[in-house]
Amino acid sequence: MNDTLLPKPKPLASSTDPSPDRPPHSSCPSSLAGVCDALASKHPHSFYRLCLAVLCERWAAFMLISTAAVMLCERYGFTSAVSLRWLGIASAAYYVGSLPGGYLLDRSTSSRRGIGIGSLFLLLGYITLSLPYQAALYVAFALLFVGHSLYKPSTQRILASLYATGDSKLEGAQVLLHMMVNIGAVGGSLLAGSLAKYAGWNVTYGCAALMMSLAGVATWPSQHQRDSPNSPSLILAEQSQFPALLPIPNSTRIIAGLTLAMFLFTLCTAQAEGALLLWSRDRIDRFVLGFEVPIAWFLAFPAVLVLLLAPIQIALLPRLKRIIGTSRLIALGLVAAALCFAVLLPTTLWPQRVSMVWLAASLSFFVLAELLIAPLGLALLIRSTPHRFVGVITGLWYGAGALGYFVGGEVGTLWSRWPTQRVLILLSALPTVGAVVLATLTRQREVRDNPTGQHPNHTESTPKPTA
């Protein structure tokens, strides 16, 4: 059966491609050239189908993520500390499952099979979670574990197969895919907050199952694609004939630094998705004109902000990569993650509830960290990895996220045992140290990202300058 999400890769850049010093011609205004370029038809059709599938899957996921901490407390009677630890372990398990999942996918010629099986397990998990029994909770989380173990590395393996190794367009594709993730996060968080309050938990997670079924439909092959004579093995064989366009020096050090960045970022994400939500329930004045803002809506705010800032990021990304470098941008993302918690330190001076502006400022820094770390880090990781190891290295990336979520769950328990000020100082210090380590590991990298994706030894036949 044809792997519908693995089309033939695009041809390599030729010697007539624009050089890194000359921006490509565009019919759009220069300020929007990056956005127009990223949204142009240069991306394969299968990429947009993948975007739709990821949007629906993340919509379903955030219907659970935005309500999980409160659900465990109110639906099953867990304490806040136990709920946060439970969520940390569950999130870590979902991510660490990407290691064996990626290993299995690297030995399969069909990524569609992996994403299809993953979608099925996720669908069954959300259906089971909608049942009003505590035993169903554990069965549901086991099903979700298997589903995420296959789904996460499958999406990145599919994405890597759509572009030749080292193609700098991959960063733009990752940013666009990240926009789809955040559209799903906005929709899922807003819908879950309303449904949990007015319709109950059963309806909330039943709706999540419906969105997951749409994700499965998005990756299902059409009749024309099923009848295609090209087999997945042939497509992958053609892909393997393309050499790496941009060998990255110090790849091992870069992968190690990116793994550390992912660990620290997910540690901070665990706080934003759990401890900060419970903290906002107790310390934030959530009433606006007599309306109490649901806690789950606070997770929609970062996603909305990502959608607003992502086009600007796409427009500025080529210039920022040339001037600063991708690895340093990721290090700046860790600094932003530290500021996410440092900005909340003044709130510890007042015993009464504080304005939502403080939480908005904190989540704004978190969004900046997310934009710099999540898409750029994964794109640089894939570009630094031979195609045959993409599944395993992607699993390593998510494995670092698993450890981050696990440690984040343990740190989450400190909010109820330590003074809030001490926890915030700890969470501000860890990403700051990580930024220094990442900058140190990658400081010897002298080759900046090449916007054209050309091999660094490639030379253009340019006229000699005249006297």
N, C-alpha and C positions, 0 to 999 in steps of 0.2 A: 504493500500500500504506500502511496506517495506521502512523503512528509510535507504537508502543505505549508508549514512555517519555515521551511528550509529551502528557499529559492537559490538560484545560482548567484554567487557573489558578484559584486560590481567589478568592472575592469580596474586595473591599477592606474594610478595617476601617471600621465605621460609627461614627456619633457615639455609639452606646450602648456601645462597647467600653470596657473599663476604662482609666483614665488611667494614666500612668507612675507616679503616686504611690500607686496602689492596686493591690496584687497581685490577680490574678484568683482567684476562688473555686475551691477544689479540694477534692475529697473525700479527698485524701491529707494526711498530716501536713505542716506547713509546711516542715519541713526537707527533705522529699522532693518538695515541690511542683514544683520545677524538673525533677526527673527524670521524674515522672509526666507533666508537661506535654509534655516532649520525646518521651516514648514513647507519647503518646496517639494516637488515630486521626486527629488533625488532619493528619498527613502522608499524602500520596496513596499508594495501593497501589503505584504504579510506583516510589516512592521506596524501598520495601523490596526490590523486585526489583533496583533499582540497587545497594542495599547488599549483597545476596547476590552479585551479579556482581563488585563491587569486592573483596569478601572473598576470593573464589576467585582473582581475578587477582593480588591482593597475596600470597596464599598461594604461588602459583607464582613470583612475582617474588622473594619473600624466600628461596625455596629456592635461587635463584641468588645473590642479594645476600649472604646469610650465608656462602656458600661460595666466592664468586668469587675473592677474594684468595688463599686457600689453594689453590684449584683451579688457578689459573694457575701457581702455584709448583710444586705437586706433580704435576699432570697433564701440564703442558707445559714445565716446567723454567725458567720465567722467574724472574728475581731479584725480590726484594721491591720494589725501587725501580721496576723496569720494570712489575711487576704493578700497583702503585698508580697509576702514570702511565697505564697502559692503561685501568684502570678509571675513572679520572677523565675521560679522553677519551670513553670509551663512555657513561658516565652523562651527560656534558655533551651528547653527540650525541642521546641519547634525549630530553632535556629541550628542547634547542633545536629539535628537530623539531616540537615543539608549536606553534611560531610559524606555519610554513606549514600545519600540520595544522589549527590553529584558523582560519586564513584561509579554507581550503577549506570547513570546516564552516559558517562564517558565510554562505557562499553556497549552502548546501544546506538544503533544507526537512526533511531526515530525519536526525536525530541517530542513529537506530537503524542506519542504513546505515553511518555512520562507526564506531560502536562494534562493529558486526558485522565490518566489514573489518579493523579493528584487532585484534579477537579472533582472527581467522583467521591473520593474520601472526604474532601472538604464539605461537599454537599451533604453527605451522610452525617458528618459531625455537627453541622448547624441544625439539621433536622432533629438529631438526638438531643441537642442542647435545648431545643424548644419544649421538650417534655418536662413536666413538673415533678421530677423525681431526682433525689440527690445522687442515686446510683447512675442516672443518665449523665450527670455532670462528668464523671470519671470516664465513662465510655466515649462521650463526645470529645473530651480532650485527647484521648488516645487516637481517635479517628482524625482529629485535626492535626495531630503530630505527624501521622503518616502522610496526610495530604500536603502539609507545608514542606515536609522533607523532600518531596518530589517536585512540588510546584515552583518553589523559589529557584533552585538551580536550573530547572527547565526553562524558565523565562530568560535567564541570562545566557544559557547555552544557545537558545534560539536567536537571541539578539546578536551574540557573537558570530553566529553563522551567516547573518545577513550582511556583514561587512568584512572586507579583507582584513587580516590581522594587521594592527597598527594604524588602521584608517582613523584619521583624526575626526571624521564625522561621527564617530561613536559617542563622543562627549555630547554633541547636540542631540543625538538619539536618546542618550541616558537622561538628559534634562527634560526632553519631551515626555519620556516614559514616567519620569518623576512627577511631571505635571498631572499625568493621568492618575498616579497614585494619590495625589493630593485632592483631585476632584472627587475621587472615591472617598477620601477621608472626610471631606466637607459633607458630602451627601450622607455618608454612613453615620457620622457623629450627630448631625442635625436630626436625621430621621430617627435614630436610636434614642436620642434624648426625649423626643416627643412621644414615641411609641412606648418607651419604658414608663413614662409618667402617666399616660392616659390609656394605654391598651394592655400593658403588662408584659412580662418577660417572654411569655410563650409567643405572642404575636411578634415581638421584636426579633427574636432569633428565627422565627418562621420566615420573616421577611428577608433576613440575612441568607437563608437557604435559597430563597427565590433569586436573589442577586447572584448567588454562586452558580445557580443553574444557567443564568444568562452568560456568565463567564465561560462555562463549558460549551455553550452554543457558539460563542465567538471563535473558538478554536476548532470547531468541527469542520471537516473538509466539505467543500461543495462537490457536486457530482462531477463537474469538469475536472476538478483537482484529483478526485479519486480515480478518474479514468486516465490520468496522465501517465505516459509510459516511463517517465523518469523515476527511478527508485531512490529512496533516501540514501542508500549506500553509494550510488553513483554521485549524488549531489555532494555528499560529504567527501567523496574521493576527489571531486573537482576542487572543493574548498581547500583540501590539504595540499593541492599543487601550488597554491599561491604563497609565495614567501612572505615573511614578515617585512612590512614596509619600513617600520621604524623601530629597530632594535633599541631597547631602553637600557642604558648602562646602569650598573648596580641594581639589577632587577631584584636580587634577593633582599637587599637592604630596603628597597622600595616596598616590596611585598610585606616585609616585617613591619615597616613603619605604618603602612596602610592597615595592617591587621591590628596594630595597637590603636590607631585612630578609630577604627570600627568598634573595638572593645569599649573605649572611653565614651564614644558617642552613644552607643546603645545603653551604657550605664546611665548616662544622663537622660536618654529617652525613657528608660524605665521609671525615672522619677517624674518626668512630665506626664506619663500615661497613668501613673498610680499615685505616688505620694503627693505630688502637687495638686492633684484633683481632690484628694482627701483633705489636704491643707486648705485648699480654697473653700471647701465645704465648711470648715471651722473658722477661717480667718478672713474671708473675703465677704464684703457686703454685696450680695448678688441681686439686690432688688433695684429695678429700673422702672420708674413710674408705676410702682405697685406690682410689677411682674417679676417673679423670681426666675432668674436665668438658670436653666438646668445645668448641672455640672458637666454633663457630656458635651454641651455646646462649647466648652472651653477648648476642647480638642479640635473643634472646627475652625477656631480662629487661626491657629498656625497654618492650617491647610489653605485657608482663604488667602493668607498673606503670601504663601508660597506661590499661589496662582497669580497674584499681582506682581510679584517680584521676578518670577521665572522668565518672562519675556525680556526684562531688562538684563537678566543674567545671560540669556542667549545672545543678546546684542553685544554685550561687553566681553563675553567669554574669550573670543579669539585674541583680543588685545590684552586682556588680563593674563592669559596664558603666555604670551610673548614677553610681557614686561615682568611678571612676577613668577610664573611657573606654576604648574598644577599642584605639585607637592607643597609649595609654600601657601597656596590658597587653602589647601586642606588643613595646614597647620593654623592658619588664621581662623578656620572654622572651629578648631578646638578652643582657641581663645574666646570666640563668641559663645561656645558652650559654657566656659567658665563664667562669663559675664551674665549668663542666664540665671545663675544662682547668686552671684555677687550683688546683683541689683536688688535682690530681696532682703539683703542684710539690714537696711534701715527699718524694715517692718518689724523687726524683733524688738525695737525700742518702744513700741506702743502695744498695750494690752488689748485695746479694742479692735474691732474689725477694721480692715483697711479697704481702700478703693480698689476697684477692678483694674485701675490704671497700672498698679504695680504688677499684677499678674500679666497684663498685656505687654508691659515692657520686658518682663522675663521671657515670655513666649516669643517675643519678637527676636531676641538674641538667639533663642533656640532655633527659630526659622532660618536665621542667617547661618548658623552652624549646619543645619540640615542641608541647605542649598550648596554649601561648600564641601561638605564631607560625603554625603550619600551618593549623588550622581557622579561627581568628579572622582571620588575615591574608587568607586567600582569600575568606572571607565578606564582609569589609569591602571588598575589591577588587571583588567582583561587585556589591555594593550601590552602589559609587561609579561603576559603568559602565553606560551605556545598553545595553539588551538586544541591540541589533543589533551591538554591538562586544564582546560577552562572549567569543566565541571568540578574537579577536585579543588582548584584554587578558589572558585566561587563558594564551594562548601567551606573552605577555610575562612573566607570572609564572613560567611554567616555563622561559622563556628565561633569566631571571635565575638560576633554579636550575641551568640548564645551565652558565652561566658560573661559578657557585659550585662545581659539581662539577669543572669543568676546572681552576680555580685550586686547588681542594682536592686534586686529583691531583698538581699541582706542589708544593703544600705537603707532601703526603705523602712526596715524595722527600727532603724536608729532614730527615725523621726518621733517615735513614741517613747524612746528611752533616753535620748540626749536632748539637751537644749537645742532649739531650732537653729540658733546662731552657730553652734558648733557644726551641725550637719551642713549648713550652707557654706561654711568656710572649707570644709572637707571637699564638697562638691565643686567649689571654685578652684581649689588647688590641684585636683587630679587632672583635669583637662589642660591646665596651664603647664604642668610638668610634661604631659603628653605632647603638647605643641613643641616644647623645646627638644624633646627626644626625636620627634619626627623631623624637625628641621635639621638636627644633627645627622640623622641617618641619611638624609637626602642632599646634604650640602655639597657633596662632591659631584652631583649630577650637573654637567655643564651643558647638556643638550636640551634646549627648550622645546616644548611641544611644537611640532611642525603642522601648521594648519592645512597643508595640502596632503599630508600623509606620505610624503616622499621619503625615500631612503636618504639618510644623511650624507651618503657618499654620492648621491645622484647629483649630476651637474647639468645645468642648462646651457644651451648654446646662446649666450648673450653677447652682444657686441662689445668690443673693448672700448673703454672710455677714451674719448679724444682729448688731446692735450689742450 
